[in-house]
Amino acid sequence: MEFSEILAFLTEQPLLALAMVAIFVTTLGGMIRGSMPFAGRFLRGVGNLGLLAALLLTIAQVTRFTTGSDLALPQLGMPEQTVEGAETRVDMHRDGHFWLQANVNGVPRRFLVDTGATLTAISPQTAQDARVPARAMRQTVLMRTANGQVRAELASIGELQFGNIVARDLDAVVAPGLGETNVLGMNFLSRLASWRVEGRTLILVPNNPQPVGDEI
């Protein structure tokens, strides 16, 4: 592997890069500690703090973004969601899943509601069409799907809206391995005042219901 390829890989893996730099600094501090005690101790301290930060960030990332869902493919004839009072209702599709039509930064897209997914996931095409930016540090995570593990890039959706519900600055992943499937995960559902399933209907209740049809 050439140096340029290694550098490109580390650019996509900031936590790994942080850990490697921290190890280098710690090692350097140990090497010069005999001749320059103060500088050696300082470098070792900085390196150890870097390793600790990389460890804590890795744990936080795994806890937050690891998903274990089996994703279905979009189906035609998707039932429409309706708004009744302060609730948005979504009828179950004949495939046994709940699908809804949402706007991602104003761009209409279908979403599968998946309570087994920790994080909302969108396809690369949706990210491109809706201009969903990747994180500044371009972090990536591994997701488990029915087709195995796929690598996904962390992103943030400026605005996701459907029915009388709107979510802003919503964490998401852009996952090429999911095809054209978009998924609403628990990080979206947890923002609601409540949600429940009654029979074959998913009922979503936002904290601040938005007027249907108005610009949000």
C-alpha positions as CSV (number, residue, x, y, z in Angstrom):
1,M,0.0,0.0,0.0
2,E,1.4,3.4,-1.0
3,F,1.8,6.3,1.4
4,S,-0.9,8.3,-0.5
5,E,-3.4,5.4,0.0
6,I,-2.6,5.2,3.7
7,L,-3.0,8.9,4.1
8,A,-6.4,8.8,2.3
9,F,-7.5,6.0,4.5
10,L,-6.5,7.8,7.7
11,T,-8.3,10.9,6.4
12,E,-11.6,8.9,6.4
13,Q,-10.8,7.5,9.9
14,P,-10.1,10.4,12.2
15,L,-10.3,8.4,15.4
16,L,-7.7,5.9,14.1
17,A,-5.5,8.8,13.0
18,L,-5.8,10.4,16.4
19,A,-4.8,7.1,18.1
20,M,-1.8,6.7,15.9
21,V,-0.6,10.3,16.5
22,A,-1.1,9.8,20.2
23,I,0.9,6.6,20.2
24,F,3.7,8.3,18.2
25,V,3.8,11.3,20.7
26,T,3.8,8.9,23.7
27,T,6.7,6.9,22.2
28,L,8.6,10.0,21.4
29,G,8.2,11.3,24.9
30,G,9.5,8.0,26.3
31,M,12.6,8.2,24.0
32,I,13.6,11.7,25.0
33,R,12.7,11.4,28.7
34,G,16.2,10.5,29.7
35,S,17.9,13.5,28.1
36,M,14.9,16.0,28.4
37,P,12.8,14.8,31.4
38,F,10.3,17.7,31.4
39,A,9.7,17.6,27.6
40,G,9.5,13.8,27.8
41,R,6.9,13.8,30.5
42,F,4.9,16.4,28.8
43,L,4.8,14.5,25.5
44,R,3.8,11.3,27.2
45,G,1.0,13.1,29.0
46,V,-0.3,14.6,25.8
47,G,-0.1,11.2,24.1
48,N,-1.9,9.5,26.9
49,L,-4.7,12.1,26.8
50,G,-5.0,11.6,23.0
51,L,-5.3,7.8,23.5
52,L,-7.9,8.3,26.2
53,A,-9.9,10.7,23.9
54,A,-9.7,8.3,21.0
55,L,-11.0,5.5,23.2
56,L,-13.9,7.5,24.7
57,L,-14.9,8.8,21.2
58,T,-14.8,5.3,19.8
59,I,-17.0,4.0,22.6
60,A,-19.5,6.9,22.2
61,Q,-19.6,6.3,18.4
62,V,-20.2,2.6,18.7
63,T,-22.9,3.1,21.3
64,R,-24.7,5.8,19.3
65,F,-24.4,4.5,15.7
66,T,-24.3,0.7,15.7
67,T,-27.5,-0.7,14.3
68,G,-28.9,-4.2,14.0
69,S,-31.8,-3.9,11.6
70,D,-32.9,-6.0,8.7
71,L,-33.9,-3.6,6.0
72,A,-36.7,-4.3,3.6
73,L,-36.9,-2.9,0.0
74,P,-39.3,-0.1,-0.9
75,Q,-42.6,-1.3,-2.3
76,L,-45.1,0.2,-4.6
77,G,-48.6,1.2,-3.5
78,M,-47.4,2.7,-0.2
79,P,-50.2,3.8,2.1
80,E,-50.4,7.6,2.6
81,Q,-50.0,9.1,6.0
82,T,-52.7,11.2,7.4
83,V,-52.9,14.0,10.0
84,E,-55.6,13.9,12.6
85,G,-55.5,16.6,15.2
86,A,-52.0,16.6,16.7
87,E,-51.2,13.1,15.4
88,T,-49.7,11.8,12.1
89,R,-51.0,8.3,11.3
90,V,-49.3,5.8,9.0
91,D,-51.1,2.7,7.9
92,M,-49.1,-0.6,7.7
93,H,-48.1,-1.6,4.2
94,R,-49.0,-5.1,2.9
95,D,-45.3,-6.1,3.5
96,G,-45.8,-5.7,7.2
97,H,-43.7,-2.5,7.5
98,F,-44.6,1.2,8.0
99,W,-43.5,3.4,5.0
100,L,-44.0,7.1,4.8
101,Q,-43.4,10.0,2.4
102,A,-41.1,12.7,3.9
103,N,-39.3,15.8,2.6
104,V,-35.5,15.8,3.2
105,N,-34.5,19.5,2.9
106,G,-37.6,19.9,0.7
107,V,-36.9,16.9,-1.5
108,P,-39.6,14.1,-1.3
109,R,-38.4,10.7,-0.4
110,R,-39.8,7.4,0.9
111,F,-38.7,6.2,4.3
112,L,-39.1,2.9,6.2
113,V,-39.8,3.4,9.9
114,D,-37.5,0.9,11.7
115,T,-37.6,0.8,15.5
116,G,-34.6,-1.7,15.3
117,A,-32.3,1.0,13.8
118,T,-30.5,3.2,16.2
119,L,-29.8,5.9,13.6
120,T,-31.7,7.3,10.6
121,A,-30.1,6.2,7.3
122,I,-30.3,7.6,3.8
123,S,-29.1,6.5,0.4
124,P,-26.3,8.3,-1.4
125,Q,-28.8,9.5,-4.1
126,T,-31.0,11.0,-1.4
127,A,-28.0,12.7,0.2
128,Q,-27.0,14.1,-3.2
129,D,-30.4,15.3,-4.3
130,A,-31.2,16.8,-0.9
131,R,-27.7,18.3,-0.4
132,V,-27.2,16.5,2.9
133,P,-23.6,17.4,3.9
134,A,-21.2,14.9,5.4
135,R,-19.7,15.6,8.8
136,A,-16.7,18.0,8.7
137,M,-14.4,15.2,10.0
138,R,-15.9,12.7,7.5
139,Q,-16.4,10.0,10.1
140,T,-17.5,6.5,9.0
141,V,-19.2,3.7,10.8
142,L,-20.1,0.0,10.1
143,M,-23.8,-0.9,10.0
144,R,-25.2,-4.4,10.1
145,T,-27.9,-5.2,7.5
146,A,-29.6,-8.2,6.1
147,N,-26.9,-8.2,3.4
148,G,-24.0,-8.1,5.9
149,Q,-21.9,-5.2,7.1
150,V,-21.8,-1.9,5.1
151,R,-19.7,1.2,5.7
152,A,-21.7,4.4,6.2
153,E,-20.6,8.0,6.4
154,L,-22.0,10.2,9.2
155,A,-24.1,13.2,8.1
156,S,-26.7,15.7,9.4
157,I,-30.1,16.4,7.8
158,G,-30.9,20.0,8.0
159,E,-34.7,19.4,7.9
160,L,-36.9,16.3,7.6
161,Q,-40.6,16.9,7.4
162,F,-43.8,14.9,6.9
163,G,-47.4,15.3,8.1
164,N,-47.3,17.7,11.0
165,I,-43.8,16.7,12.1
166,V,-40.5,18.4,11.5
167,A,-37.0,17.4,12.7
168,R,-34.0,19.7,12.3
169,D,-30.3,18.9,12.4
170,L,-31.0,15.2,12.5
171,D,-28.1,12.8,12.7
172,A,-28.0,10.3,9.9
173,V,-25.7,8.0,8.0
174,V,-25.3,7.8,4.2
175,A,-25.0,4.1,3.4
176,P,-24.1,3.0,-0.2
177,G,-24.8,-0.6,0.8
178,L,-28.5,0.0,1.4
179,G,-29.3,0.8,-2.3
180,E,-32.2,3.3,-2.5
181,T,-33.6,2.5,0.9
182,N,-34.1,5.3,3.4
183,V,-34.7,4.5,7.1
184,L,-36.1,6.5,10.0
185,G,-34.4,5.2,13.1
186,M,-34.9,5.6,16.9
187,N,-32.9,8.8,17.0
188,F,-35.8,10.4,15.1
189,L,-38.6,8.6,17.0
190,S,-37.0,9.6,20.4
191,R,-37.5,13.3,19.5
192,L,-41.3,12.8,19.4
193,A,-43.6,13.4,22.4
194,S,-44.8,9.8,21.8
195,W,-45.3,7.1,19.2
196,R,-47.3,3.9,19.3
197,V,-48.8,1.2,17.1
198,E,-52.5,0.6,17.3
199,G,-53.5,-2.4,15.2
200,R,-52.1,-1.8,11.8
201,T,-51.6,2.0,12.3
202,L,-48.4,3.8,13.5
203,I,-49.3,7.0,15.4
204,L,-46.7,9.7,15.8
205,V,-47.2,12.6,18.1
206,P,-44.7,15.5,17.8
207,N,-43.8,17.9,20.6
208,N,-44.7,20.9,18.5
209,P,-47.2,20.0,15.7
210,Q,-46.7,22.0,12.5
211,P,-49.5,23.3,10.4
212,V,-49.9,20.9,7.4
213,G,-49.1,22.6,4.1
214,D,-47.3,25.6,5.6
215,E,-43.7,26.4,5.0
216,I,-41.6,25.3,8.0
